[in-house]
Amino acid sequence: MKLSKLFLSFISAIAILFSTSVVSFAKVVGDKIVLGAAISLTGKYSSNGVHTQNGYNLAVERINDMGGVKVGGKTYKFDIIYYDDESNPKRAAQLAERLISQDGVEFMLGPYSSGLTKAIAPVTEKYGVPMVEANGASRSLFTKGYKYLFAVLAPANLYLDVAIETAVELNGGKGVRIAQAFEQDAFSQDVRLGILDAAKRTGSEIIIDDKLPKELNDMAATLVKVKQMKPDVLVVSGHTKGALTAIRQIAEMKVDVPMLAMTHCDAAKLSKQHGKNSQYALCASQWHKSLTYKDKFFGTGMKYAKDFEKKFKYDPPYQSAESSAALLVFKDAFERANSFDKKKVRDALAATNMQTFYGNIKFAPGGQNVDKPMVLFQVMCDGSGKCENKVVAPLKWASAKLIHPIPKWSER
Amino acid sequence: MDFMVFQYPMITIQACLDGILLGVLFALIAYGMALQWGVMNIINIAQGDLVILGGYIAYFMYLYGIHPAWGVIVSPIIMYFVGVGIYKLVINKVVDRDLFISILATFGISILFMQLMNFAFGADVVLANSGYGTTFLFDSNVVLPNSKIFSAFVSIVFAICLVIYMKKSKLGRAIRATAQNARAAKILGVDTEKVYAATFGINAALCGVAGALISITFTIHPYMGLPYTIRSFMIVIVAGLGNLPGVALSGMGLGVFEEFADYILGTEFRIGSVFLLLVLILVYRRFKLSRKREYLK
C-alpha cells in the first residue's frame, strides 16, 4: 500500500515536472522563436500540405543561416512546431488550441487551404495570437474583421479577374460571353464571385454557370453545353481534379473555345500529366519564378526556384513560395516591433510594407495582401511536345505573348 | 432547373449514350458486389476502394511507360490476390456473423485502404492517358471519347466471360451451389471456405478491371471510392441478387439517370441525386415488402 502510494506520488511528481516544462516551452526559448503550425501531412490536402511545409522549412533555414532575427540587440533563430491536421478542419482547430494553450506558442503560421484557415482563425483570434498565413485565399477570411490574421496572398476573388479583363480588352473593350463551372467549396466559390464582379464591371454576360461536386470526375454535361452555346471564355475552378478533368474532357470532346482560364494548373502538373492537350490553357497563379521581385534572403524568383529544387528535388509550386514569404514577413515584423509582445508584433505586422522574392506585401485592414497582383500564365508547348508555363499577363511581367484565340482542335 | 437536355435532340442522344457507356462500367462493379453478396451475404463497403486500388495499378503501369489498357489484364490478376488476402485476414472471421458485423468490418477496410493509398500514392488526383481519340456521330454533334467506348466494351467482355465461367467451370458451379445453400453444398463435398475466398477474389478482380478503366476514362484519387460503392449497392438493390441482366439494365439506367440529373439539376447534384434515388428505392422496396407480408398473413 505504502509502496504503491510512493509510486503514485513519484509518477505525479514527474507528470507535474513534465507539464511545467511544457508550459515554459513558450514563444521564445533561449535563442529560439517558436512558431506553431498545423499542416495537412496526411489526408486529401497532403501534397499541398507538404509543399507548404517545405516552403516554411526552406525559409527558416535561410533566415537562420543568414543571421536570424534581431530583437532587443539579441539574435534569435526560428523554430516551428508542426502537427498533422489530417486535412480535417475540426482537427486543425483542436491543434491550434493545443499549440497555443498547451505548447505556449504565441505566433502561428497558417495551414494549407482556405477551409482549414477558416477553422483556425477564430482560435488564434480568441487568444490574440498573430497568424501569418500563406494558403487561405477565400475572401470570407478577410471580411470577418479578424485583427490577428495576415495573408501574404491575394484573395481568391482576384484569381481570374485578369483573365476576364484580358478577354474584354482583346474583344475591343466590348463585353464577352462567359461559361463557368466551379466546385462548391469556399475557395472556388470566391473565384466565382470575382468573375461575377468582373462580368458586371465589363458588361459581360454569363451564359453557363455550373457548379461542380466535390467528387467531380466527369464534367461532360457542362462541356456539351459549352459546345452548343459557344462562349468566348470558359472558366473552370475545382482544385486539381477540376483542372485535370477539364483538360482531359475538353481534349477528348474536342471542345473549341477561344479562351480557357483555370486555377490550380501547376498543382495539377497539367503540362506533365496532359502534355500537349493542356496547351493554351490560361492559369491563375499567385507567383511564378520568372517574376522580377527581389529580396536579400532568396534573391530573385529564379534563384528561389533553384535553391528549392536543390533541396527538395522538384520545381517549387506557388504554394511553397508564398509559404516561404510568410516567414520573411514574420522576421521583418519582429525586428520592427523589437519585442515579443503579441500586440506589438501584431501592430508591426499590420504596418508591413516590404518586397520579397514572392512579391510586394502590404496588408489591408482585413488582413489580405493588397500589393501583389495575380499573374496569368499560359501553357505553351514546343514542337517536341515539351510544355512550359509562360507568364502572359499582366503585361509588365509577361515573358511571352498571349496566344488568343486558342486554335481550333481541327487545326492543331 | 434547366431543361436544355430535352430541347435539343442531339443533347438528349449525347446524354443517353454517355449514360449507357458509364452505366455498363457501373454494372461491372455492381456485378462483383452482387456475386459476393449473394454467396457470402456480405455487403462490401470497401468495393469502391478496391476499384480505386485497381485504378492505381493501371496508373503505375502507365507511369512506367506501359499502355494503361494493359491494366485491364494485370490489375485483375493482382487484385484477385488482394481480394483473397483480405478474405483470409478479415472476411473469413465475419462471414457467418450477421450483416451488421460485416458492414462494420468492410467499412473499416475501406478507411484503411483510403489511408494506405493516400500514404503510398499521395493525395494527388491522377489519370492515365490512353490517347484513344474521339468518335464523332451525327455530323459531329455527338462526341464520344473512345476511352469510354473502350471501357464499356471491356466491361461487357468481362461480364460475358464471367457468366460463362460461372456456368461451365467447376469452381463456378461450386460458387453457385454455395450461394443457393451453403450447408448443403458443404455436405456434398464443396469446400465452402475455398469458394468464399475465390468469390471475394473474383469480386476484387472485377473491381480491378473497373478501376483500370476508370483511370483511363476519368480520374482517380484515394478518397474517391465511396460513390462507386454507393452506385453498385444501388444497382444491386434494384436488380436483386443473382439477376445478371437486371444488374446490366439497372446499371445502364443509373448511368442515364445520372447524366440527365446532371443536365437538369446541375452537376453539383449528380452524386446527390444518386443518393436520393437510393433512399427512394429503399423506401419503395420496404413498402412493397410490408404489403407482401400482410398479404401472406
Interface residues (C-beta under 8 A of the other chain):
Chain A: T42 G43 K44 Y45 S46 S47 S87 A181 Q184 D210 K211 L212 P213 E215 L216 N217 D218 M219 A220 A221 T222 V224 K225 K227 Q228 H239 T240 K241 L244 T245 R248 Q249 E252 M253 K254 A268 K269 Q273 H274 G275 N277
Chain B: M4 Y8 I11 Q14 A15 D18 L22 Q115 N118 F119 G122 A123 D124 V125 V126 L127 N129 G133 T134 F136 V143 P145 S147 I214 F218 T219 H221 P222 Y223 M224 L226 P227 E259 D262 Y263 G266 T267 E268 F269 R270 I271 G272
